Amino acid sequence: MRLLSLDASAKTGSVCITEDKILLSECFTNSSLPNSTVLVPMIKSALAQASLSIGDIDAFCVTNGPGSFTGLRIGIAAVKGLAFADNLDCAQISTLECIAYNFVDDNCIICPAMDARCNQVYTALFRAEKGHIERLSEDMALSIDELKDILINIGENIILAGDGAELCYNQFNGLLKNIRLSGLARRYQRAYGAALAAITENNFIKGCEITPSYLRLSQAERELRKGNENDSNRV
């Protein structure tokens, strides 16, 4: 199966094409350019690198969150549009699970941490063992202190990854001796990680069924809710 996978969930963006688990081509960016600008050129480039056309693709995969609200909508809309014409199957993969698959060949606990701002992170726990990834927790939105309270009770070696990993590592201030910060080469989510998860789990759906997983309300929704509560208190 030829699978086109993409991630537009944060500042980084990536596209890859795989045949089964073999990586045929990959494009990655970590720049200030919005994913709305670079995503389509990356798709075209990945297809060209693999000497394929969009008609050669059998299915699609996208990270559906958590992450940037705008980025998630861009990625999901792109996959829905690409899959629509031929009604092709799609997979939606947690961005945190996508990061965990960067370490599939390690033996450790993986803690992806994506910066959710306001001293919070999107996070989850996974175990990498013997070439497999096992999910240990649901995706969560936590304060960095709450994450520290969870990790301090884990006696195994832990790898911190994701764009919020360094922020967490610095705030832990050396208190957790069994934690190491991942190297930059594997720190960020990549479309190839999403592809590996999709192929392993084989849980494909139709494009119309893909839904974003935000984990928390947007700032606009939070302010609207706060405004409504204030109005209620005045009555």
HELIX and SHEET records of a PDB file:
HELIX    1   1 ASN A   35  GLN A   49  1                                  15    
HELIX    2   2 ILE A   54  ASP A   56  5                                   3    
HELIX    3   3 PHE A   69  PHE A   84  1                                  16    
HELIX    4   4 THR A   95  ALA A  100  1                                   6    
HELIX    5   5 TYR A  101  PHE A  103  5                                   3    
HELIX    6   6 ILE A  144  LEU A  151  1                                   8    
HELIX    7   7 ALA A  165  PHE A  172  1                                   8    
HELIX    8   8 LEU A  184  ARG A  186  5                                   3    
HELIX    9   9 ALA A  191  GLU A  201  1                                  11    
HELIX   10  10 GLY A  207  GLU A  209  5                                   3    
HELIX   11  11 GLN A  219  ARG A  234  1                                  16    
SHEET    1   A 6 ILE A  22  ASN A  30  0                                        
SHEET    2   A 6 THR A  12  GLU A  19 -1                                        
SHEET    3   A 6 ARG A   2  ASP A   7 -1                                        
SHEET    4   A 6 ALA A  59  THR A  63  1                                        
SHEET    5   A 6 ASP A  89  ILE A  93  1                                        
SHEET    6   A 6 ILE A 205  LYS A 206 -1                                        
SHEET    1   B 5 HIS A 132  ARG A 135  0                                        
SHEET    2   B 5 PHE A 126  GLU A 129 -1                                        
SHEET    3   B 5 CYS A 108  ARG A 117 -1                                        
SHEET    4   B 5 GLN A 120  THR A 123 -1                                        
SHEET    5   B 5 MET A 140  SER A 143 -1                                        
SHEET    1   C 5 HIS A 132  ARG A 135  0                                        
SHEET    2   C 5 PHE A 126  GLU A 129 -1                                        
SHEET    3   C 5 CYS A 108  ARG A 117 -1                                        
SHEET    4   C 5 ILE A 158  ALA A 161  1                                        
SHEET    5   C 5 ILE A 179  LEU A 181  1                                        
END                                                                             
